[in-house]
Amino acid sequence: GSHGPPPEWTGIDKIVRGYFPEDYQLSLAILSAYTGGFILYKIKSAMTSKPDPVVEEKPKTVAETPSTGVPGIESPAFEKFVETDAFQQLLENEEQLKTLLESA
């Protein structure tokens, strides 16, 4: 296929097409300008944004379950409870285990 004569650019198009004569070059220059602007905006907003306030969470305290005598999972007594025979008996007795799980 044959192409027609190159267009005669005037005004700002003539100046721009002097640097970027092909369409792909002009489109790449435009995309680069938008990308550069976006990156500069992100850098500026990262430098000027206030840091997020640090929120201290209070440690949760889990109370012992009075009906079963099983301490809460996060309490220090739970580790000792797991090492006792009472824990083994609780695991072997389905009724006690079911009652404990329903109450939780």
C-alpha positions as CSV (number, residue, x, y, z in Angstrom):
1,G,0.0,0.0,0.0
2,S,1.1,3.5,-0.7
3,H,0.8,6.4,1.7
4,G,0.0,9.9,1.0
5,P,2.5,12.8,1.5
6,P,3.4,13.6,5.2
7,P,1.1,16.1,6.7
8,E,2.2,19.7,7.0
9,W,2.2,20.5,10.7
10,T,1.6,24.1,11.9
11,G,1.8,25.8,15.3
12,I,2.6,23.7,18.4
13,D,2.2,20.5,16.3
14,K,5.1,21.6,14.1
15,I,7.4,22.1,17.2
16,V,6.4,18.8,18.8
17,R,6.6,16.8,15.6
18,G,10.1,18.2,15.2
19,Y,11.2,16.2,18.2
20,F,8.7,13.3,17.8
21,P,8.0,12.8,14.1
22,E,6.4,9.4,14.4
23,D,3.0,8.7,16.1
24,Y,4.4,6.0,18.4
25,Q,7.1,8.4,19.6
26,L,4.6,11.1,20.4
27,S,2.3,8.6,22.3
28,L,5.3,7.3,24.3
29,A,6.2,10.9,25.2
30,I,2.7,11.6,26.4
31,L,2.5,8.4,28.4
32,S,5.9,9.1,29.9
33,A,4.7,12.6,31.0
34,Y,1.6,11.2,32.7
35,T,3.7,8.5,34.4
36,G,6.3,11.0,35.6
37,G,3.6,13.3,37.0
38,F,2.0,10.3,38.8
39,I,5.3,9.3,40.4
40,L,6.1,12.8,41.5
41,Y,2.6,13.1,43.1
42,K,3.1,9.8,45.0
43,I,6.5,10.9,46.2
44,K,5.2,14.3,47.3
45,S,2.2,12.8,49.1
46,A,4.4,10.2,50.8
47,M,6.7,12.9,52.2
48,T,3.9,15.2,53.4
49,S,1.5,12.7,54.8
50,K,1.2,12.4,58.6
51,P,2.2,9.1,60.1
52,D,-0.6,6.9,61.3
53,P,-1.2,7.3,65.1
54,V,-0.1,4.2,67.0
55,V,-3.0,2.6,68.8
56,E,-2.0,0.5,71.8
57,E,-4.3,-2.4,72.3
58,K,-5.0,-3.5,75.9
59,P,-4.2,-7.1,76.5
60,K,-7.3,-9.2,76.7
61,T,-7.9,-11.0,79.9
62,V,-9.8,-14.2,79.7
63,A,-11.5,-15.2,82.9
64,E,-11.6,-18.8,84.0
65,T,-14.9,-20.7,83.3
66,P,-16.3,-21.3,86.8
67,S,-18.6,-24.2,85.8
68,T,-15.9,-26.4,84.5
69,G,-12.8,-25.2,86.3
70,V,-10.9,-24.9,83.0
71,P,-8.8,-21.7,82.9
72,G,-9.0,-19.4,79.9
73,I,-6.7,-20.1,77.0
74,E,-4.7,-16.9,77.4
75,S,-4.3,-17.2,81.1
76,P,-1.0,-18.5,82.6
77,A,-2.9,-21.2,84.4
78,F,-4.0,-22.8,81.2
79,E,-0.5,-24.2,80.4
80,K,-0.4,-25.9,83.7
81,F,-3.9,-27.2,83.2
82,V,-2.9,-28.8,79.9
83,E,-0.2,-30.8,81.6
84,T,-2.5,-32.3,84.3
85,D,-4.6,-35.4,84.2
86,A,-7.8,-33.3,84.4
87,F,-7.1,-32.2,80.9
88,Q,-6.7,-35.7,79.6
89,Q,-10.0,-36.7,81.4
90,L,-11.7,-33.7,79.8
91,L,-10.6,-34.8,76.3
92,E,-11.8,-38.4,77.0
93,N,-15.2,-37.5,78.4
94,E,-17.4,-36.4,75.4
95,E,-20.1,-34.9,77.6
96,Q,-17.7,-32.6,79.5
97,L,-16.0,-31.5,76.3
98,K,-19.3,-30.8,74.6
99,T,-20.5,-28.8,77.6
100,L,-17.3,-26.8,77.6
101,L,-17.4,-26.1,73.9
102,E,-21.1,-25.0,74.1
103,S,-20.4,-22.6,77.0
104,A,-17.5,-20.9,75.1
